[in-house]
């Protein structure tokens, strides 16, 4: 069974006079209420548990559990931690699926959901994250993902600004996941010229490195695709 870290309706919270920071997260409450099975089984997650620590480091760990409504699931492998708003504290980035409207990228912190992208718009439609970075060096943190990696195969980049995710760029014929994989191949690397997004092309023939230059995605073939290990190997410069 896939495992991971995540968030939803508030169940328990350790309180302290000192501000708490997120240190980890995990998905909980496995559920079969959504029958998509894109990640190899029909088990998704109904809740996200966030683990916090205090700034003093002397208090016990705290836990916050967020439980999704019945028509949403976390259709994901694992939660991702990143300082999305550049305030020095981590947030949690997840794939949250509306059973009737498909997947979206959502951001949570210890207070709940901060923002999310639009859901794809139809049931049984998914997205596969690539990575999180300031891809074009403008100071805003970006999230890159493939929208419908088995159908549309569109790379999209959104940027976190003023509490919401703003569309920045998109490109066609790129992908990073096959139906049934319980992992997402490729990711982000930096070989000295800024972060690059590593995926396959839409035909699964070539490994492609893509950079965000201003508001444009610029792609270059860097090798032959020979299975998911070849994509992961390309992450090493």
C-alpha positions in Angstrom: 0.0 0.0 0.0 1.2 3.5 -0.8 2.1 5.6 2.2 2.6 9.3 2.6 2.1 12.4 4.8 -0.9 14.9 4.6 -3.9 17.0 6.1 -7.9 17.8 6.5 -10.6 18.3 9.4 -9.1 19.3 12.7 -9.0 16.3 15.1 -6.2 16.9 17.6 -3.8 19.7 18.3 -1.1 20.1 20.9 -1.1 23.7 22.2 1.8 25.7 23.4 2.5 29.4 24.1 5.3 29.1 21.5 4.6 29.2 17.8 4.7 25.7 16.2 6.4 24.9 12.9 5.7 21.9 10.5 8.3 19.2 10.6 6.6 16.4 8.7 3.3 15.2 7.4 1.6 11.9 6.4 -1.6 10.7 4.8 -4.0 8.7 7.0 -7.4 7.1 6.9 -7.0 5.0 3.8 -10.3 4.8 1.8 -11.7 3.0 -1.3 -14.5 5.5 -1.9 -12.9 6.7 -5.2 -12.4 4.0 -7.8 -9.8 5.6 -10.1 -6.8 3.4 -9.2 -4.4 5.4 -11.3 -1.5 4.6 -8.8 -1.9 0.9 -9.0 -4.6 0.2 -6.4 -7.9 1.8 -5.4 -6.8 2.9 -2.0 -6.5 6.7 -1.5 -6.5 8.7 1.7 -9.1 10.6 3.5 -7.0 12.6 6.0 -3.7 14.4 6.4 -1.7 14.4 9.6 0.7 17.3 10.2 3.4 17.0 12.8 4.7 20.2 14.3 7.5 21.2 16.7 8.1 24.4 18.6 10.6 27.1 17.9 12.2 26.4 21.3 12.7 22.7 20.5 11.9 21.8 24.1 8.3 20.8 23.8 6.8 17.5 22.6 5.7 17.1 19.0 2.2 18.3 18.1 -0.2 16.7 15.7 -3.0 18.2 13.6 -5.2 15.9 11.5 -7.3 17.3 8.7 -10.1 15.1 7.5 -11.5 15.6 4.0 -15.2 15.6 3.2 -16.6 12.4 1.7 -16.4 13.6 -1.9 -12.6 14.5 -1.7 -9.5 12.2 -1.4 -5.8 12.7 -1.3 -4.9 10.9 -4.6 -1.2 11.0 -4.0 2.0 9.1 -3.1 3.3 11.3 -0.4 2.9 14.9 0.8 5.7 17.4 -0.1 7.1 20.0 2.3 8.4 23.3 1.0 8.5 27.0 2.2 6.1 28.1 -0.4 5.6 31.6 0.8 9.3 32.4 1.7 8.5 33.1 5.4 11.0 30.5 6.8 8.3 27.9 7.8 7.3 24.9 5.8 3.9 24.3 4.1 2.5 21.0 2.8 1.8 20.5 -0.9 -0.6 17.7 -1.9 -2.8 16.3 -4.7 -6.4 16.7 -3.6 -9.0 15.2 -5.8 -12.7 16.1 -6.0 -14.4 12.8 -6.9 -16.6 14.6 -9.5 -14.1 17.2 -10.7 -10.7 15.5 -10.7 -7.4 16.4 -9.2 -5.9 19.7 -8.0 -2.7 20.9 -6.4 -3.5 22.2 -2.8 -1.4 23.8 -0.1 -2.0 23.3 3.6 -0.4 24.6 6.8 -1.2 23.9 10.4 -4.2 26.2 10.1 -5.8 24.3 7.2 -6.0 24.8 3.4 -4.3 28.0 2.2 -5.1 27.7 -1.6 -5.4 25.3 -4.5 -5.4 25.2 -8.3 -8.6 24.6 -10.1 -9.6 21.0 -10.3 -9.1 19.5 -13.7 -12.9 19.5 -14.3 -13.9 15.9 -14.7 -13.9 12.7 -12.6 -11.0 10.2 -13.1 -8.6 13.0 -14.3 -5.3 13.3 -12.4 -2.1 15.3 -12.3 1.5 14.4 -11.5 3.8 16.9 -9.6 7.3 17.4 -11.0 8.8 19.6 -8.3 8.9 22.9 -6.4 11.4 25.6 -6.9 11.9 29.2 -8.0 12.2 28.1 -11.6 12.8 31.5 -13.2 14.6 33.3 -10.4 12.0 36.0 -9.9 11.8 35.3 -6.1 8.4 33.5 -6.2 8.2 29.8 -5.4 6.7 27.8 -8.3 5.1 24.4 -8.5 5.5 22.3 -11.7 3.3 19.4 -12.6 1.9 17.4 -15.6 -1.8 17.9 -16.2 -3.3 14.5 -17.2 0.0 12.7 -17.8 -1.7 9.8 -19.6 -4.0 12.0 -21.8 -3.3 15.7 -22.2 0.4 15.5 -21.3 0.6 19.2 -20.5 3.3 20.6 -18.3 2.1 23.5 -16.2 3.8 25.8 -13.8 2.0 27.9 -11.2 3.5 30.5 -8.9 2.5 31.2 -5.3 1.8 35.0 -4.9 -0.2 36.8 -2.3 -1.9 33.7 -0.9 -2.9 32.1 -4.2 -1.5 30.0 -7.0 -1.2 31.9 -10.3 -0.8 30.3 -13.7 2.7 31.1 -15.2 3.4 28.8 -18.2 2.4 25.6 -20.0 3.9 23.3 -22.6 2.6 20.3 -24.5 3.8 16.7 -25.1 5.6 16.1 -21.8 4.8 13.4 -19.2 6.2 11.7 -16.1 3.7 8.9 -15.2 2.2 5.7 -16.6 -1.1 4.2 -15.4 -0.5 1.8 -12.5 2.9 3.2 -11.4 3.0 3.8 -7.7 5.6 6.4 -8.2 6.3 9.5 -10.3 9.4 9.5 -12.4 11.8 12.3 -13.0 11.8 15.5 -11.0 13.9 18.6 -10.7 17.7 19.0 -11.0 20.1 22.0 -11.0 23.4 21.4 -12.9 24.6 24.9 -12.4 22.4 26.9 -14.8 19.2 27.0 -12.7 16.5 24.4 -11.9 15.4 22.1 -14.7 12.3 19.9 -14.9 13.1 16.3 -16.0 10.3 14.4 -17.8 9.8 12.2 -20.8 8.4 13.4 -24.0 4.8 12.6 -24.8 5.8 9.5 -26.9 8.0 8.1 -24.1 11.0 8.1 -26.5 13.3 10.9 -25.1 14.3 12.4 -21.8 13.5 16.1 -21.8 15.0 18.9 -19.6 12.7 22.0 -19.4 13.5 25.4 -17.9 11.3 28.3 -17.2 12.7 31.4 -18.8 10.7 34.4 -17.8 7.2 33.1 -18.5 8.2 30.6 -21.2 9.0 26.9 -20.9 12.0 25.9 -23.0 12.7 22.2 -23.5 15.7 20.2 -24.7 16.1 16.5 -25.4 19.0 15.2 -23.3 18.8 11.4 -23.8 16.9 8.4 -24.7 14.1 7.1 -22.5 14.8 3.6 -21.4 12.3 3.2 -18.6 11.7 5.2 -15.4 15.2 4.5 -14.0 16.6 6.5 -17.0 14.5 9.5 -16.0 15.7 9.3 -12.3 19.3 8.9 -13.4 19.0 12.1 -15.4 18.5 13.9 -12.1 22.2 13.4 -11.4 24.3 15.9 -13.3 
